[in-house]
Amino acid sequence: MASSLMDGIARLGRRGLDIIASLGRAGVFLWGALVGAPRPSVGGPLLIQQIYRIGVLSLAIVIVSGLFIGMVLALQGYTILSDFGSESAIGQMIALTLLRELGPVVTALLFAGRAGSALTAEIGLMKATEQLSSMEMMGVDPLRRVMAPRLWAGFISMPVLALIFSVVGVWGGMLVGVEWLGVFEGSYWGNMQASVTFADDVLNGLVKSLVFGVACTWIAVYQGYDCVPTSAGISAATTRTVVFSSLMVLGLDFVLTAVMFGSF
Amino acid sequence: MVQRTTEIIVGLFILAGGAALLFLALQVSGLTFRSAGDTYTVYAYFNDAGGLAPRSRVSMAGVEVGQIREVALDHETFQARVVMDIAAAIDSIPADSSAIIRTSGLLGEQYIDISPGADMESLADGDTFYETQSALNIERMISNFASGQGGD
């Protein structure tokens, strides 16, 4: 009885130590990958290749989602606001919702699903087929050669994608609100410009997307690097990437929103 | 050749991001590059500031002439002290003008409307409005009406 209790406590302790050790490894990993300037002649093409795969290829899903979310916001906002006869405030509602919340958050969730899972699977397979260890054997640091370009590409792509998402969403909202539901176009843009401020809304949204980009990419690349090099291990790591990234994005979003927009 | 195509596409991607930021700045947030320091500060005291908030607009005859910087409580008179920045170009507001809190539309945000007076002297930096009119409080108006005290 007592020994099984002690076993339980020991398991808990081992679990905690594992988590802390994993966090430590993730930190050391990030440090090793990012510190030290890469040579532009080698790093540049690699970085561009990765921005293409992580950013440009995610563009389609981001644009389509942004368009639909903007259109849905316009429809929902119109039905509620027209009860108060203030449907002209629809532009301001759409812009603030997109810039402050939905732009960064939804883009980050899509990014984790579209690009993050692919990164984890790719790096995990590299590890399973011992490409990483053969690189080390040849004297090439896989952190610098494989991980660093992917990390930087994620950090750069995510804010760009979030900006494009917001713009497409605002345009989609105009499509439904102005063209279809007949809100006056002047008041759509006018109310928007009167209530949206560059420093508070646009830049804070940009900071959010940057933070989410760092979190998602870091989790994805690290999970691939740290996975158990078997097919089951890669699949578990890919699942963990999507789950951890999504939870991290939503949790960080609450913290950032409290800091940026909470009045305390 | 493939590498070059990729480079061009990535360049376009980054450019699209820049264009998106520019669009959000100019079209969505209506950012104008006004240089700092082209405003002067005037004060007004209100018995009830209502829902007045920083960055609310200050207008004259419906035209925006400045914005509110701060709304705070005056610890001696227990009135709301409103600090506003007026554009330096609007330098001839008569000194006996009154500041009135109005609401744009039924549910819109509150703003300060300056009703011009007839004084030959103009408000300068650091001056205070003598005459103010507080926010219209519909609830208070109705309760006054119901208890037969008339308007306030």
Interface residues (C-beta under 8 A of the other chain):
Chain A: P45 I48 Q49 I51 Y52 G55 V56 L59 F84 G85 S86 A95 L99 I156 S157 P159 V160 L161 L163 I164 S166 V167 V170 W189 M192 Q193 A194 V196 T197 F198 D201 V202 L206
Chain B: Q3 T6 E7 I9 V10 F13 I14 A16 G17 A20 L21 F23 L24 A25 Q27 V28 S29 G30 L31 R55 R57 G105 L106 L107 G108
